[in-house]
Amino acid sequence: MGKNVYSSETKWAVVREKMSGQLTTKEIMEKHGIKNKSQIETWMRWYRANEIHRFDQPAGRQAIFVWAWAGIRE
């Protein structure tokens, strides 16, 4: 069973729809094919914390991405 990978566009669409309040979380999940509400909660947490750079990060160990960007080695 592999990880679901969502595009940056999908993440932004979900955040906009959630912020508008016009759709419920369940409706957003159905519309975008998201299987777990915790995924939406994570994106909303990133948005509120101004960590929007995470929307473009690949799935997996996020620390490696940040270290590589900063020139730091594990």
C-alpha positions as CSV (number, residue, x, y, z in Angstrom):
1,M,0.0,0.0,0.0
2,G,1.7,3.2,-1.2
3,K,1.4,6.8,0.0
4,N,-1.0,9.1,-1.7
5,V,0.7,12.0,-3.3
6,Y,-1.3,15.2,-3.8
7,S,-0.2,18.1,-6.1
8,S,0.5,21.5,-4.8
9,E,-2.6,22.7,-6.7
10,T,-4.8,20.2,-4.8
11,K,-3.4,21.3,-1.5
12,W,-4.1,25.0,-2.2
13,A,-7.6,24.2,-3.5
14,V,-8.3,22.3,-0.3
15,V,-7.1,25.1,1.9
16,R,-9.1,27.7,0.0
17,E,-12.3,25.6,0.2
18,K,-11.8,24.9,3.9
19,M,-11.2,28.6,4.6
20,S,-14.3,29.6,2.6
21,G,-16.4,27.4,4.9
22,Q,-18.8,26.6,2.0
23,L,-17.9,22.9,2.0
24,T,-17.6,20.4,4.9
25,T,-14.4,18.5,5.4
26,K,-16.2,15.4,4.1
27,E,-17.3,17.1,1.0
28,I,-13.8,18.4,0.3
29,M,-12.4,14.9,0.9
30,E,-14.9,13.4,-1.6
31,K,-14.3,16.1,-4.2
32,H,-10.5,15.7,-4.1
33,G,-10.2,12.0,-3.4
34,I,-8.6,12.5,0.0
35,K,-8.9,9.4,2.2
36,N,-8.1,10.8,5.6
37,K,-9.2,14.0,7.3
38,S,-5.9,14.3,9.1
39,Q,-4.3,15.1,5.7
40,I,-6.5,18.2,5.5
41,E,-5.7,19.1,9.1
42,T,-2.0,18.9,8.3
43,W,-2.3,21.2,5.3
44,M,-4.3,23.7,7.3
45,R,-1.7,23.6,10.2
46,W,1.0,24.3,7.6
47,Y,-1.0,27.2,6.2
48,R,-1.7,28.7,9.6
49,A,2.0,28.4,10.6
50,N,3.0,30.1,7.3
51,E,4.9,26.9,6.3
52,I,3.5,27.0,2.8
53,H,6.8,25.9,1.3
54,R,5.8,22.4,2.5
55,F,3.1,22.3,-0.1
56,D,5.8,21.8,-2.8
57,Q,7.9,19.3,-0.9
58,P,8.0,15.7,-2.1
59,A,6.5,13.0,0.1
60,G,8.8,11.3,2.5
61,R,11.4,12.4,5.1
62,Q,10.9,16.1,5.1
63,A,14.1,16.8,7.1
64,I,16.3,15.5,4.2
65,F,14.7,18.1,1.9
66,V,15.3,20.9,4.3
67,W,18.9,19.8,5.0
68,A,19.7,19.4,1.4
69,W,18.3,22.9,0.7
70,A,20.3,24.4,3.5
71,G,23.5,22.5,2.5
72,I,23.6,20.4,5.7
73,R,24.5,16.8,5.6
74,E,23.0,14.0,7.8
